[in-house]
């Protein structure tokens, strides 16, 4: 079977198309921030070639945005790498969450799916399929939301990189991107764990605004990560305890 035939067969899967449709609802906010990030990378002094490589190979918008002010201010390399590492620590958690869904797939496919993992695609996947199985429909759904997320970010980001020199600062793209991202964040507040993480990150970022080199963002990320992991562990124990009471294994 040719590559084109394989792609055509994959997109014929109902679960994959459903994933594409579900991600479409939040893709506007992703695209707005992708465009802002692409423009910001070039205007921060990166070459077009380097900015394109970062967008395609790093594929972590929050890490890019966190590192850019440090690069522009001439921060030491250890601080830039440390910031990007801390921002991306959440992907270790995401990978662990996705393992039960994807562990039966071939290694190369697992690597490709790992590259595609994103914040919103992860949220949509867990909401749609809270209980992992070996059902191929789950992997197809994840591929659908992840591809839509990747395209919604990469296309505007690349456009922003290529057109950055022709986009005046008076257009207020950063403000528009902030509004779009705010809409996405508010839609996630129904989940108590995510709401707690958002509140902690916002509070720490505001309280520690006086720190140099945007270290308040680093502190907010670490604090939110700790709260999210603790809250998730506590919720898991509560569910397990409730399940034990129901089946009579606990007094």
N, C-alpha and C positions, 0 to 999 in steps of 0.2 A: 504494500500500500504506500503510495506517495505521501510526502509531507502535506501537500495540499488536501489530499483525500482524508488524512488523519485529522487535520484542522476542521474540515467540513463535517466530519463525523462527530467530533467533539462538540461543535456548536449546534449540532442537531439534538443534543441531550437536553431534555426539559429542565433538569436541575441546574445545569449551567446557565441556561437562559433566564431562569428564575433568579439566580444570583446576580446576573447582569442587571436585571430590572430592579432588584432590591437596592443595589448600590447606586443606581441612577438617582434615587431620591436625595442622596447627600453629596453627589458628585460636584455640584456647583460650588460648595464651600471648599472642597478639595482642590478644584481647579483654580479658584481664586488665590488660594495660598500657594499653589504650585507656580502660578504666574508671578506673584510677589517674590517668592524665593528665587526664581530664575533671574529676575531683574536685580534683586539684592546681591546675588553672587557676583555679577559683572560689575555693578556699581561699587562693590566693596574692594575692587581691584583685581579680582581673579580674571584670568584670560578666558576667552570663549571656550577654547578646547578643554581647559581644566574644569570649568563650570559644567560643561556637557558630561565629562567623565564622572564628576561627582554626582550629578543628577541620575545618571544611568546605573552606576555601580554601587553607590552608597544607598540610594533610594531610602532616605530617612530624613524627611523634611524637618522634623524638630531638631535633629542633630545638626543639620546644615544651618538652620537659623540660629541655634545656640552658639555655634562655632564662628559664624561670620563676624560678630562684633569683636570677638577675641582676636581673630586674624587681622581685622582692620586696625585694632589698637596696638598691635605688635606684642601681644601676650606671648609668654614662653610656650614652647611646643608641648611641654608636659601638661600644661593647663588646658590647652586646646584638645589634646587627645583624651585627657581625663574627663573633660566635660562631655565630649562626644560619647565616650564609653559609658558614663553614668546615664546620659539621656537614653542610650540604646539598651540599657540593662533590661528594660521591660520586654524586649524581644526574647530574652532567655525564658521569661515567664510564659510569653505567648507560645514559644516553641514547645515548652513542656505541656501546655494545654492542648496543643494540636497533635502531640505525639500519638494519643490513642486513636485519632481519626485517620492518621496517615501512615502508621508504622508498618502496615501490610503492603505498602506500595514499594516499587523498586527504588533503589537508593537515589538514582539521578532525578527521579520525579520528586522525591522527598526534598532534595536539595533545591530544585526549582521552586517548589511550593514554599519552602522556607524563605527564599529570596522574596517571594511575593507577599509574605505576611505583612499586614498593615493594621493600624489601630482599629479603624472602622470595619474593615473586612473581618477582623477577629471578633468584634462585638456582634456583627450580624450573623456570623457563623455560630457562635455560642447560643445566640437567641433562637436561631432557626433549629439547631440540632443540639440541644443541651446534653444529650446522652450519646457518646461516641459509639459507633458500630463499624463493622466492615462493609456496610452498605455503600456501593460505589456512588450512589446518589449524593452522599454527604461530601465525598471528595470532589464531585462535579460541581456541587453548589459552592464549595470553597473556591474552586478554580474560577467560577463565574464572578463572585464578588471581588476576588483578588485581581483578576484581569481588568475589571472595570475600574477598580481603585488605582491600578498601575497606569492605565491610560489616562484617567482623569487627572493624575498628577503629572505624568511625563510630558504629555502634549503641551499644556500651558507652560510648564517649566522650561521646556526647550524653546518655545516661542518667546518667553520672557528673556532667556539668555541671548537669543539671536537679535531681538529687537530692543534690548536694554538701552542702547545708546540713543535710540530714537524716542524713548518714552520719558517725557518730562516729569519731574518730581511733583509738579502742580496737579497732576491727575489724581493724587490721593489714593494710589493703589493699596498702600499698606492699610489705610483706614477701611477700604472696601473689603480687603481680605480679612481684617479683624472682625467686621460685622458678619461675614459669611461663616467664619470659624465659630463665632459666638452662637450662631443659629444651630450649628451642629452640636456644640457643647450642651446647650440647653435641652436639646432633644434627648441627650443621654442621661439627664438627671433622674429619670425614673428608676434607674438602677442604683441601689443604695451604695454599693461598693464604689462605683464610678463617681457618684455624687460626693462621697467622703474624700476620695482622692482629689477631685477638683477643688473642694473647699480647702483642704490642707495645702495643696500646691499654691492656690491663690493667696491664702493667708501668709504663708512663709515668704512668697515672692514680694508681697507688699511690705511686710514687717522688716525684711532684710534688704530693702531697696538701697540702703546706704553703702552696702558692700562694694568694693571696687571690682572692675573687670566682669561685671554682670554675674558675680558669684551668687547673688540671690537666686538666680535661675537654677544654678546647680544645687543649692540647698533645697529649693522647692521640689526639684525632681527627686532627690534622694528621700526627702520626707514623704512625698506622695507615694513613692515606690514601697517604702516600709509600711505605711498605713494600708496600702492596697493588699500587700502580701499577708499582713496580720489579719486584716478584716476577712480576706478570702479564706484563710486557714480557720478562723473562728466560725465563719458561716458553714464551712464544710463539716466541722465538728458538730455544730448544732443540727445539721441535716442528718448526719450519721446517728446522733443521739436520738433524734426523733424517730428515725427508722427503726432503731433498736427497740424503742418503747412500743412501737406499733406491732412488731413481729414477736414480741414477748421475750426477746433475748436479754432484756434488762429489766430489773425490778421496777 
